[in-house]
C-alpha cells in the first residue's frame, strides 16, 4: 500500500522540525511492520507562507526523499491547501491521510486507520474521544458548533476535524465536487463509501500558534451551513409569516385602542413595530444575500488554488 500523508502548512517554521522528526519515525515504523510501501511519502503543502516554511521543506526533501512538497502561489486557506495536497496525492497513492502540521492529532492512530483501510474501508475518520484538555469556553464553543451544524442540516462527524484516511477512489470521487466554497468535513461524508472511525486523544500544540482564529472558525462554520443547507432561508420564511400574522393582530388591537382614546400610545407602538420589521427585513435580506454571493462565486469557475512549485 502506497500511503501519502498530506500536511497543510502556513507559517509553520517553528513546528516543522519536530513534525519532520516525528513523521520520519512513524513512517519507518509503518514500513518495518510492512503496513505501507517504501514508495510512501509525506506531502507538505505550503499555503503561501511568509516565513521559512518552504525553505525547510526544500531542505528535508533534499536529505530524505520520503518528504515531498507543493507550494501554492498565494495563501488560499486551510481547506483549499488540503484539497490541493489530496489532488496531488491521488496521482501516486493508494490512500492518503490528512493531518495538521502541529501534530496535535495523535499520529499513532494512523496504524489503526490503515488496518481499517485493509479491512475494506474507503474513509476512516479520526475522532477525538474527549475534550478534557480544552478550556471550558473552547470545549463549549466546539461542541456547540457541531450541534448547530446538525441543527441546520449539515451532516458532519461529531468531534472530527480534518484528520482522516481516504482511499484513492474516495479522493477521485471528491475531485468531482466542483464547488468553490469548500467544507471538506461536510463533503467527505456525502461520498457514501464504506467508512469507520478511529478514536484518539488530542495533544497540546508543542510550538507556534494555531492559525485558526475565532474569525476563521466562524467563517468555516458559516460556510458549512450555507454550502450544505437551505434551512436558514426556510426559518426566515417561517419567521416572516409568523411576524406578519402577529403584526396584523397587533394592528387590529392598536386600532381598537385608538378608537377608545389611546391613540398616542398606539402611534408609539406602530413606530416601534415599523423599526422592528425593518430590522428583521434587513437581516433576512442579509442571509439571502449570503446565498446569492456564494452562487455568484460558484458561477465564476475560478481555480481553487494555483501550484507554483513542486518537489515530488
N, C-alpha and C positions, 0 to 999 in steps of 0.2 A: 504494500500500500504506500503510495506516494502522498505524503501529508505536507501541506503548506500551512504555516501559521501566519495569519495576516495581522499586523500590528500597526494601526494608525498612529502617527506621531506629529505633534505640534509643539515646538519649543521644548523638547524633552531631553536636552543635553545633560541635565543633572541625573536623570534616571536611566538613560540608555546603557552606560557601562555595566550597571547591575543587571539590567534586563538581558543584556548580551551574555553575561556570565551565567545567569540562571537558565536561559534558554539553551545555552551550549550543553550544560549538564543534563537538562531534560531530554534533549534530542539524543545525546549519547546513551542515556538510559533506555529510551524507547527503541533505539537501534540494537542495543545489546539484547533486549527482550524480543527482538525481531517483530515488534509491533508496527514499525514503519520501515520503509526502504531507505537506503543510503542516498537516494536521489531527493529525499525530502528537504524542504527549505523553510527558512524563516524569512518572511517578506515584510520589510518595513515600508510604510507609505508616509513619506514626508509631505505633510499637508501645508506647504508654503511656510515653513518655519523661518524665523528671523535670527535664530541662534546657530550653533554649530551642529545641529542635529544631522544635516545631510553629510557634513564632513565626517562625523563619527560613523555613519552608515557606509560611506565610501571606504573608510579605513578598515572596518571589520570585514567588508566584502573582499578586500584585497588579501586579508590574512586568513579568512575562513570562508570557503565557498558555500557553506551551509546558509550563510546570510546573503540576502539579495535585497534590492530596494527599487522603488519608483519614486520620483519626485514630481509633485504636481506643480503646475506653473504659478499657482497662487493658492491662498487658503480658501478651501471650499467647504469646510465644516466636517465634523466627525463622520456623519452618515455618508457623505459623498466620498470621503477618503477611504472609508471601509469598503464601499461598493467598488471603488477603483481597484483596491487590492484583490477583492474577490474575483473581479472580471479578469485580472491578470493571472491569478492563481488557477482559474478553471482551465486555462490552456495547458497546464502542466501537471495538475494533481488529480488524485482520486477523491480526495476530500480536503477541506480547509477548515481550520479553526480560527475564529476571530477573537482577539483579546486585546485589552488596552495596554499601553506601554508601561504603566506604573505597576503592572502585575499584582494589583490588589486582589484580582480573581485568582484563586488557587490553581496554579498550572498542573498540580498533581491530579486534578480532576480530568486532565486530558487522557490519562490511561483508561479511565472508565468510559469516556466518550468514544475512544477508539474501539473498545470492546463492544459497545452497543452498536457502533457502525458495522463491525464484523458480524453482529447478530442480525443485521438487515435494516437498521435504522438509517434513514437519509438525513435526518435532522436530530441533533441531540442538544438540548438546552441546558446551559449551566445556570442553576438556580440557587440563590442564597438560602441557606437553611435557617438563618436567624439574623437579626439586626441589633444584637446586644451591644456591639461596639459603637453603634451610632448614638449621637446625642439625641435627646427627646425630640427636638424640633426637626432634625434630619429624618428621624425614624417616622415621625407623624406625617411630614410632608410627602415622604416617599410612598408610604402605604396609602395615603390619601390619593396620590397620583394614580396608582393602579386602580383604585376603586372608582375614581372619577372617569378614567378611560373606559372601564367596563360599563359604567352607567350610560355613557354616551354612545355605546355600541361598538367600541373599538376592542377587538379581542386580542389581548396580549397575555403573555405568560407572567403570572404574579412573581415578583422578586427576580425577574430575569432582565438583564440589560442587553448587551450585545456579545456575551461570551457564549459561543455556540459552535458546534460542528455541523458542517453542511457537506453532503456528498456532491460529486461533480454534477450529477444530473439535477440536483436541487439548485445549485448555482446557475446552471444553464436555464432552468425554469425561471429563476429570479431575473435573469437578464432580459426576459420578455416583458418585464414590467417597465414601461417607458415613461413613467411619471417623473416630474421634476422635484416635487415636494416629497422627499424621501422620509419614510419612517419604517426602517427595517424591522423593528420589533413587531409591527403590525403586518408587514408584508410577508415575512417568512412563514408565520402560521397559516397564511392563506394558500400556501403551495399545496398543502394537503398530503404530503408524503408521510410515510411511517416515521413517527418521532418518539422521543423519550426524554427523560430529564436526568440530570446528574446534580446532586446537591453538594454544596461546599460552603466553607466559611470564608467570608471576605476579610482580607487583612487591611492593616493601616498602610497608607501610602508611605514608602520609605524615603522619598526625596521629592523635591519640587512641589508644585501646587496643582490642584485639579484645574483643568481647562474648562470644566463645565460650571460656569457661573449660574446664579439663580436665574438670570435673564435667559441664558441659553437653555436651561432646563424647562422654563416656562414656554419658550418658543418651540421646543421639541414636543412638549405635551399638546400645545395648541395645534401644531402641525399634524400630530397624530389624530386629533379629534376631527379637524376639518378635512383631512385626507381620506378618512375612512367612515365618517358618519355624517348624516344629514339631520341627526336628532336635534341639534341646536335650532335649526330652522323650523322643525316641527314644534318645538317648545315655544318659539316666538309666535308662530301662528296660533297655537292654543292659547298662549297668554294674551295675544291681541284680541281674540274673540271673547275671552273672559273679561278683559278690561272694558271692551266695548259694551258688553252686556251690563256690567256694573255701572258704567258711566251713564247709560241710558236710564237705569233705575235711579241713580243719584240725581240726574237732571229732573226726573219726574218728581222726586221728593223736594228738590230745591224749588221747583215751580209751585208746589203746594205751599211750601213755607213762605214764598214770596206773596202768594195770594193772602196769607194771614198776617202780613205786615213785617216779615223778617227779610225784606229784600236786600238790605245791605250785607247781611251775613251770607245770604245766598250768592251775591255777587263775588264775595271773597272766596267762597268755596269753588265757584266756577273758574275764577282766575287760577286758583291753585291746581284745579283739575287740568286746565289747559297746559300749565307748566309740566305737570306730571306726564300727561300724554305726549307732549313734545319730547321730553327726555326719553320716554320709552320708544318712541318712533325713531329717534336718532340712534339709540342703542341697537334697535332691530336692524336699521339700515347698515350700521357698522358691521354687524355679524354677517349679514348677507353680502356686504362688500368684501369681506374676507374670502368668501367662496368665489366671488366674481374675480378677485385678484388672482387666486390660485388657478382658476380656469384660464385666465389671461396668460399666466406664466406657462401653463401646460401647452398652449397653442403655439408658443414660440419655438419649441423643439430645440432649445439651445443645449449644447453638451453639458453634462453634469460635472465634468472635470476634464482637464487637459494635461496629459503627461508630458513633462518637459525632458525628463531623463530617466533611463532605466539601467539598473545593474542586475542583470539576470544571469 
